[in-house]
Amino acid sequence: MAKKKAKSGSTFRKFIAALVVILIIALGLTGLNYYLKYFGPNVTDKQEYLYIHTGEGFNAVFDTIKEKGIVKDSTTFYWAAQNMNYVNRVKPGRYRLHEGMSNRKLINMLLSGAQEPVTVAFHNLRLKEQFVGFISKKIEADSLSIIRLLDSAGYVRQFGFTTDNVYTMFLPNSYQMYWNTSPDKFFRKMYANYEKFWTEDRKQKATAINLTPVEVSILASIVDAEALHDEEMPTIAGLYLNRLKKGMKLEADPTVIFAENDFTIKRVLSRYLSINSPYNTYLHTGLPPGPIMMPSVAAVNDVLNYKPSDYIYMCAKEDFSGNHNFATNMADHLINAHKFQQALNERNIRR
């Protein structure tokens, strides 16, 4: 009888031990499953960034993640997103992905909106249309939404501009901003930089030459278009300031080319000089209503720090070096112009 009881007790103990082992294994598997779902590596190397557009919900984000193969196991990502309540807290942006990121790390990044900023660098883009096309490739906003603001008199008025001269607000530089920056926030960032650029010192220099900051930039756009070599810009700026002071027409060839909207022109013929446009400085005295290109910061500074002279005429040098012959009187200017025209004829440049 005692032997039977001992055998029964031993069996029970073995059962309990086996049950404990099974429970330990079950808990271990549950823990491993939990670890893999939250902390295991899941992000692939197939995409460098995850782009989440403004207004997108979780389903759209999840579809992108699946379609682009951003995670190895989309089911565990979905489960983790549900449990971390990311489903209801989607934030737009451009998020940097790293191979081997866990679901938890990825979702925490998305929840916090910890996106990586983009660098937007632009320099001397000629036309507004080129500018908005370039910007729309760097941030989420499309070119149409940006140019609508550029062409809105009511919108640009709040910054002190017109639709003709608002392009002077955009100073060539490199800027850091978030990919999902709205058109309005983009404008405000550009305006803040514009305000910072126009220090009291620069404003005083503008006043000294009887120009507003906007007018300085418009003149700088003409100087920039005329000068192939930066070292000539202060002299060219001084020449145009002389003409403005004397009440003479600027008669700047780049303004005619802009008015014609044909930037292949290499020789400004007499027939171009009668183009009916407020930008044609052969017809109209003073500055045009807006810039003819995005002026460089160097050109703006060279207008403010122009080189004083008595020059009122200039003509491209006949050696096609990109430099100019300057003159103080019409007689000398005609000699310089004849040399250049003869050089054009010799090279069969007719337009």
C-alpha positions in Angstrom: 0.0 0.0 0.0 2.8 2.3 0.9 4.5 1.6 -2.3 1.4 2.5 -4.3 1.2 5.9 -2.5 4.8 6.6 -3.1 4.4 5.8 -6.8 1.3 8.0 -7.0 3.1 10.9 -5.3 6.0 10.6 -7.7 3.7 10.6 -10.7 2.0 13.7 -9.5 5.3 15.5 -8.9 6.4 14.5 -12.4 3.1 15.9 -13.8 3.6 19.2 -11.9 7.2 19.4 -13.1 6.1 18.8 -16.7 3.3 21.3 -16.3 5.8 23.9 -15.0 8.2 23.2 -17.9 5.3 23.6 -20.4 4.3 26.9 -18.7 7.8 28.1 -18.9 8.1 27.2 -22.5 4.8 28.8 -23.2 5.7 32.0 -21.4 9.1 32.0 -23.2 7.4 31.6 -26.6 4.9 34.4 -25.6 7.8 36.6 -24.5 9.7 35.8 -27.7 6.7 36.6 -29.8 6.1 39.8 -27.9 9.8 40.7 -28.3 9.8 40.0 -32.0 6.6 42.0 -32.6 7.9 45.1 -30.7 11.7 44.9 -30.5 12.8 42.6 -33.3 14.4 44.0 -36.4 11.8 44.5 -39.1 12.6 47.5 -41.3 14.3 46.6 -44.6 16.8 48.5 -46.7 14.5 48.9 -49.7 13.6 52.6 -48.9 15.6 55.4 -47.5 12.6 57.5 -46.5 8.9 57.0 -45.7 6.8 59.9 -47.0 3.5 60.5 -45.3 1.4 63.1 -47.1 -0.7 65.7 -45.3 -4.2 64.3 -44.6 -3.2 60.6 -45.0 -4.7 58.2 -42.5 -3.2 55.0 -41.2 -4.6 52.8 -43.9 -2.8 54.8 -46.6 0.4 54.7 -44.5 0.1 50.9 -44.1 -0.5 50.4 -47.8 2.7 52.4 -48.6 4.7 50.4 -46.1 3.4 47.1 -47.6 3.7 48.2 -51.3 7.3 49.5 -50.9 8.5 46.6 -48.8 9.5 48.9 -45.9 9.0 46.2 -43.3 9.7 42.4 -43.6 6.6 41.5 -41.6 3.7 43.9 -42.2 1.4 41.8 -39.9 3.5 42.4 -36.8 3.8 46.1 -37.8 0.0 46.4 -38.0 -0.4 44.6 -34.7 2.2 46.9 -33.0 0.6 50.0 -34.6 -2.8 49.0 -33.2 -1.4 48.4 -29.7 0.6 51.6 -29.6 -2.4 53.6 -30.8 -0.6 54.9 -33.9 -3.6 54.3 -36.0 -5.3 57.4 -34.7 -2.2 59.6 -34.4 -0.7 59.7 -37.9 1.6 62.8 -38.6 2.7 63.8 -42.1 6.4 64.1 -42.9 9.5 62.7 -44.4 10.9 60.0 -42.1 14.4 58.6 -42.3 14.5 54.8 -42.3 17.3 52.6 -41.0 17.6 49.0 -41.8 16.9 46.8 -38.8 14.7 49.3 -37.0 12.1 47.5 -34.8 8.4 48.1 -35.1 8.5 50.0 -31.7 11.3 52.3 -32.8 9.7 53.0 -36.2 6.3 53.7 -34.7 7.7 55.9 -31.9 9.4 57.9 -34.6 6.2 58.3 -36.5 4.2 59.1 -33.4 6.6 61.9 -32.3 6.8 63.3 -35.8 10.6 63.1 -35.7 11.1 63.7 -39.3 14.4 64.6 -40.9 14.5 68.1 -42.5 15.3 68.7 -46.1 17.8 71.1 -47.5 16.4 73.5 -50.1 19.1 75.3 -52.0 18.3 77.6 -54.9 20.4 80.1 -56.8 19.6 82.5 -59.7 16.5 80.8 -61.1 15.4 83.1 -63.9 11.6 82.8 -63.8 9.0 82.3 -61.1 7.7 79.3 -62.9 11.2 77.7 -62.8 11.4 78.5 -59.1 8.1 77.0 -58.1 8.8 73.9 -60.2 12.2 73.5 -58.4 10.7 74.0 -54.9 7.8 71.6 -55.5 10.5 68.8 -56.1 12.0 69.5 -52.7 8.8 69.8 -50.5 5.4 68.3 -50.4 3.6 71.4 -51.8 3.0 71.2 -55.6 4.0 74.0 -58.0 0.4 75.1 -58.6 -0.3 75.7 -54.9 2.9 77.8 -54.6 2.4 79.9 -57.7 -1.2 80.6 -56.6 0.2 82.5 -53.6 2.9 84.2 -55.7 0.1 85.5 -58.1 -2.3 86.4 -55.3 -2.2 90.2 -54.8 -4.1 89.9 -51.5 -1.7 87.3 -50.2 1.6 89.0 -51.1 0.4 92.4 -49.9 0.7 91.3 -46.3 4.4 91.0 -46.8 4.6 94.4 -48.5 5.0 93.2 -52.1 3.1 93.2 -55.3 2.7 90.2 -57.7 5.3 91.9 -59.9 8.0 92.4 -57.3 7.4 89.5 -54.8 10.1 87.5 -56.5 12.6 89.8 -54.8 11.7 88.3 -51.5 13.4 85.0 -52.3 17.1 85.3 -51.6 19.3 82.6 -53.0 20.7 80.4 -50.2 20.4 77.0 -48.6 17.5 76.5 -46.2 16.5 73.7 -43.8 12.8 72.9 -43.6 10.5 70.0 -43.1 9.3 68.2 -46.3 5.6 68.8 -45.4 6.1 72.6 -45.1 2.9 74.2 -46.4 3.1 76.9 -49.1 2.2 79.5 -46.5 4.8 78.4 -44.1 7.4 78.3 -46.9 6.6 82.0 -47.8 6.8 83.0 -44.1 10.2 81.3 -43.8 11.4 83.1 -46.9 10.1 86.4 -45.6 11.7 86.0 -42.2 15.0 85.4 -44.0 14.4 88.5 -46.2 13.7 90.6 -43.1 16.9 89.3 -41.5 18.9 90.1 -44.6 17.7 93.7 -44.8 19.6 95.0 -41.8 19.6 98.7 -40.9 22.9 99.1 -42.5 21.6 97.8 -45.8 18.5 99.9 -45.6 20.5 103.0 -45.0 22.7 102.3 -48.0 19.5 101.8 -50.1 18.2 105.1 -48.9 21.5 106.8 -49.7 21.0 105.8 -53.4 17.4 106.8 -53.3 16.0 103.2 -53.7 13.8 101.0 -51.6 15.0 97.4 -50.8 12.7 96.1 -53.5 14.1 98.5 -56.1 17.6 97.6 -55.1 16.8 93.9 -55.8 15.1 94.8 -59.2 18.2 96.8 -60.2 20.4 93.9 -58.9 18.5 91.5 -61.2 19.5 93.6 -64.2 23.1 93.9 -63.0 23.3 90.2 -62.5 21.9 89.5 -66.0 24.4 91.9 -67.6 27.5 90.7 -65.7 29.1 87.5 -66.7 31.9 88.2 -64.3 31.1 89.2 -60.7 34.0 91.6 -60.5 32.2 93.9 -63.0 28.9 94.1 -61.0 29.9 97.1 -58.8 30.9 99.1 -61.9 27.7 98.1 -63.8 25.6 99.0 -60.8 27.3 102.4 -60.6 26.6 103.0 -64.3 22.9 102.3 -64.0 22.6 104.4 -60.9 24.1 107.3 -62.9 21.5 106.9 -65.5 18.7 106.8 -62.9 20.0 110.0 -61.4 20.1 111.7 -64.7 16.6 110.6 -65.6 17.9 108.6 -68.5 16.4 105.3 -69.7 18.4 102.3 -68.5 18.3 100.8 -72.0 19.4 97.4 -70.6 19.4 94.6 -73.1 18.5 91.9 -70.6 15.2 93.7 -69.9 14.3 93.5 -73.6 15.2 89.8 -73.7 13.0 89.3 -70.7 10.1 91.2 -72.3 10.5 89.1 -75.4 10.6 86.0 -73.3 13.2 84.5 -75.6 16.4 83.8 -73.7 18.2 82.4 -76.8 18.7 85.9 -78.1 22.4 86.8 -78.4 22.0 90.0 -80.4 19.4 92.5 -79.4 18.3 94.0 -82.7 16.5 97.3 -83.2 13.2 95.6 -83.8 13.2 94.2 -80.3 13.6 97.7 -78.8 9.9 98.6 -79.4 8.4 95.6 -77.6 5.4 96.9 -75.7 6.2 95.8 -72.2 6.7 97.6 -68.9 9.9 95.6 -68.6 11.4 97.2 -71.8 13.8 99.8 -70.4 14.4 101.1 -73.9 10.8 102.4 -73.9 10.3 103.2 -70.2 12.3 105.4 -67.9 13.2 104.1 -64.5 13.2 100.5 -63.1 10.8 97.8 -64.4 8.0 96.8 -62.1 9.8 93.6 -61.0 13.0 91.7 -61.3 14.0 90.1 -64.6 15.6 87.2 -62.7 16.3 86.1 -59.2 19.2 88.3 -58.2 22.1 86.9 -56.4 23.0 88.1 -52.9 26.3 89.3 -54.4 24.4 91.5 -56.9 22.2 93.0 -54.3 25.3 93.9 -52.2 27.1 95.2 -55.2 24.3 97.6 -55.9 24.4 98.8 -52.3 28.2 99.1 -52.5 28.5 100.2 -56.1 31.7 101.6 -57.6 31.3 105.4 -58.3 32.2 106.5 -61.8 31.1 108.8 -64.6 30.1 105.9 -66.8 26.7 106.1 -68.5 27.3 103.7 -71.4 28.6 100.2 -71.8 28.9 97.5 -74.5 30.2 94.0 -74.4 33.8 93.6 -75.5 34.5 92.5 -79.0 36.7 89.7 -77.7 33.7 87.8 -76.3 35.4 87.6 -72.9 32.2 88.5 -71.1 33.7 91.8 -70.0 32.5 95.3 -71.0 33.8 98.5 -72.5 32.6 101.4 -70.5 32.2 105.0 -71.7 31.3 108.4 -70.3 30.1 109.8 -73.6 28.1 108.8 -76.7 31.1 109.2 -79.1 33.2 106.6 -77.3 30.3 104.4 -76.8 29.5 104.3 -80.5 33.1 103.3 -81.2 32.8 100.4 -78.7 29.4 99.4 -80.1 30.8 99.3 -83.6 33.6 97.0 -82.6 31.2 94.6 -81.0 28.7 94.6 -83.9 31.5 93.9 -86.3 32.7 91.0 -84.1 29.1 89.6 -84.2 29.0 89.9 -87.9 32.3 88.1 -88.3 30.9 85.2 -86.2 27.6 85.3 -88.2 25.6 86.0 -85.0 22.4 87.5 -86.4 20.1 87.3 -83.4 
